[in-house]
Amino acid sequence: MRIGILCSGGDAPGMNACTRAAVRAALSKGHEVVGICRGYQGLLDENFFRPREGELLMHLRSVSNIVKLGGTVLGTSRSAEFQTESGQEKAAAILQKHHIDALIPIGGDGTFHGAVALGQHWKGQIVGCPGTIDNDLLGTDNTIGFATAVDTAVDALDKLRDTAESHERMFLIEVMGRHSGYIALYSALAGGAEVVAIPETHTDVPAIVERLKILKTRGKHSIMVVVAEGDESGGAVKLDASLKAAGCPFETRVVLLGHLQRGGTPVPADRILATRLGDFAVESILRGATGVMAGETRGELTLTRFEDTYTQHKAVPNNLLTVLQTMAN
C-alpha cells in the first residue's frame, strides 16, 4: 500500500512528530509513503517531498530528528483551488496517477472539510490527525499543538506579570481562538489571570469593571486579562477601550501574542499525542478505516467521522470557568 501524508491549514507544534510517527509506522509494516508538500495546494501542484533527486518515496532518514521541531517540514498552506469541485476532481486524479491508496491529512476543521470533499471524488482511504492549536475538534480531548500553544501563552503571562507588578498595571493579552476559548481559558487558569474573555461566554464590561474596583481596594497591584481573539468584545484592543470608557481603575497595556503561539518546540505532551495518533492513523488505515479522524479520549485511541468533529461546537469546560472565578476572587 502507498500512503500519502500532508499538513494543511495553520501549522501547529507537533505536526512533525505526527508525520514522523506515520512514516515510521507505515514503513515498519512494509508499506510506502509519499510526503505531499504545502497541503492540498501542494497536491494540486504535484509538489512532493523528495529525499533525493528523482526519489518520490520517503524513507526512515527522511524524518530523523524532526520530533523536536515546530512547524512542519512538509510545509502547509490554504488552497482556494481545492475548495472548488474541479480542484477536488483534479486532486483525486493526481492521487490515482501516483498510485496513492490512502491519505493522512494533518490539520484542523478546514482540513477535514477538505477531506470529506475529496472523498466524494476519490476511492482511496482517508484517516486524519487533529493538528490545530485551537483544540476545537470533537472526538479528541486535545488536539496536536494545543498544549504547546498554552505553554507559550503562559510563559508570556508570567513575564508580563513581572512588569505589571512593577508598574501596578493591568495587561490585556490577546491569544488565538476565533471561535474557541480553549487557549484563553487554559492560559488564564495556568497563568493566574483575574479575567478571561472568550467566545463561549458573555463579556460583561460593567461587571468586570466593578470586580476590578473591588480588587484594587483590596490592594491588588497587577491584573491579567486574557482575551480570545474571537470574543464578542472584538478582541483585546476594543475590550481595553470599553473597559476604560466604563471606568477601569487600572492603567492598562495591550499585548497581542498572535502567531507567536503557533511556533516553537512542541512540549512533551504534544510530541507523545502526535506520535500515538500518527501511529494509530496508519494502523486504522491498514484495518480498512476511512473518512475518520484519529483522536484520544480519556486515554483511549478513538476514531470519529470527519463530519462529527466539526459540525457542533466543542464547549469549554464550565467547571474550569468556575475554578478561575474562584481563584480570581
Summary of the structure (lengths in Angstrom):
residues: 329
radius of gyration: 21.8
end to end distance: 58.1
largest distance: 70.8
contacts: 1227
relative contact order: 0.17
helix: 44%
strand: 19%
